[in-house]
Amino acid sequence: MKQIFGTIQEDAVITSAKGKDFVKFTLKTNAPYYENGERKRGYHYYNCAFWRSTSVAQYLTKGKVFQVFGNETINAYVNKQQNLVAGLNFHVEEIEFPPMVDRKKQDVPERIQEPVEIIDDLPF
């Protein structure tokens, strides 16, 4: 099983195929490459499908980062402009949700500085 870590490109949608509902979303991963010895920034886009449950769709929203586990396939086809194109597909078996962070501003008590009494007569 392969794992990929990336950013959701648009809100997930629930769709169906062969009479079964599934969640569809696109995940963008970093894929740097070198050109003339210089590191360039590149990306891979995975067309993901999650078949286990559609209830996760509400959490898979644009800009969020997720790690998914599953199997990768490549799809090659001729588009409407008669160009040969390829796409990366990912059959998602598991989704790892990022840790929850309370983004509300928490009241932090103000630090009070008091003088510390220094004792010189230590017993050792």
C-alpha positions in Angstrom: 0.0 0.0 0.0 1.3 3.4 -0.9 1.0 6.6 1.1 0.8 10.1 -0.2 0.6 13.4 1.7 -0.9 16.5 0.1 -3.3 19.3 -0.1 -7.0 19.0 -1.2 -7.4 21.1 -4.3 -11.2 21.6 -4.2 -14.0 20.4 -1.9 -14.7 16.7 -2.2 -17.9 15.6 -4.0 -20.0 12.6 -3.6 -20.7 10.8 -6.8 -21.7 7.3 -7.9 -20.6 4.6 -10.2 -22.0 1.1 -10.7 -24.8 1.9 -8.2 -22.4 2.7 -5.4 -21.7 6.1 -3.9 -18.1 7.3 -3.3 -16.1 10.4 -2.4 -14.0 12.0 -5.2 -11.3 14.6 -4.5 -8.0 15.8 -5.9 -4.8 15.8 -3.9 -1.7 17.8 -4.8 1.7 16.5 -3.7 5.1 18.1 -3.9 7.3 16.5 -6.7 10.5 18.5 -7.0 12.8 17.9 -9.9 16.2 19.0 -11.2 16.8 21.0 -14.3 20.4 21.9 -15.3 21.5 21.1 -11.7 18.9 23.5 -10.2 16.1 22.2 -8.0 12.7 23.2 -9.4 9.3 23.1 -7.7 6.9 20.5 -9.2 3.6 18.9 -8.3 1.7 15.7 -8.9 -2.1 15.8 -8.9 -4.0 12.6 -7.8 -7.6 12.0 -8.7 -8.7 10.2 -5.5 -11.7 7.9 -4.8 -12.8 6.8 -1.4 -15.4 4.1 -1.4 -15.8 3.1 2.2 -18.0 6.0 3.5 -19.4 9.2 2.1 -19.5 10.9 5.5 -15.9 12.0 5.2 -16.7 14.3 2.3 -17.6 17.2 4.6 -14.1 17.2 6.1 -12.2 17.0 2.8 -12.3 20.7 1.9 -10.0 22.9 -0.2 -6.7 23.8 1.3 -6.7 21.1 4.0 -3.7 18.7 4.3 -4.2 15.0 4.5 -2.3 11.8 4.3 -3.9 8.9 2.4 -3.1 5.3 1.9 -4.1 3.1 -1.0 -3.2 2.1 -4.5 -2.0 4.3 -7.4 -2.9 3.7 -11.0 -2.2 5.7 -14.2 -4.9 6.4 -16.7 -4.0 7.4 -20.3 -6.6 8.6 -22.8 -7.2 10.9 -25.7 -9.0 14.1 -24.8 -11.5 16.1 -26.8 -8.7 18.0 -28.5 -7.3 14.7 -29.6 -4.2 15.0 -27.4 -2.9 12.0 -25.5 -3.0 12.8 -21.7 -2.4 10.8 -18.6 -3.8 11.1 -15.1 -2.8 9.8 -11.7 -5.6 7.9 -9.9 -5.5 6.9 -6.3 -7.9 4.3 -4.8 -7.9 5.4 -1.2 -8.2 2.7 1.5 -7.5 4.9 4.6 -7.5 8.6 5.3 -5.4 10.1 8.1 -6.8 13.2 9.5 -4.5 16.0 10.8 -4.4 16.7 14.5 -7.2 18.9 15.7 -6.0 22.4 16.7 -8.2 24.8 18.7 -7.8 28.0 16.7 -9.8 30.1 19.1 -7.6 32.6 20.9 -7.1 31.4 24.4 -6.9 33.8 27.3 -3.3 33.6 28.6 -2.8 35.0 32.1 -0.4 37.9 32.3 2.9 37.0 33.7 3.6 38.6 37.0 7.2 39.1 38.0 8.0 39.1 41.6 11.5 39.4 43.2 13.0 36.2 44.3 14.7 36.0 47.7 18.2 34.6 47.5 19.2 32.4 50.5 23.0 32.1 51.0 23.0 29.7 53.9 22.6 26.4 52.0 23.2 23.3 54.1 25.9 21.8 51.8 
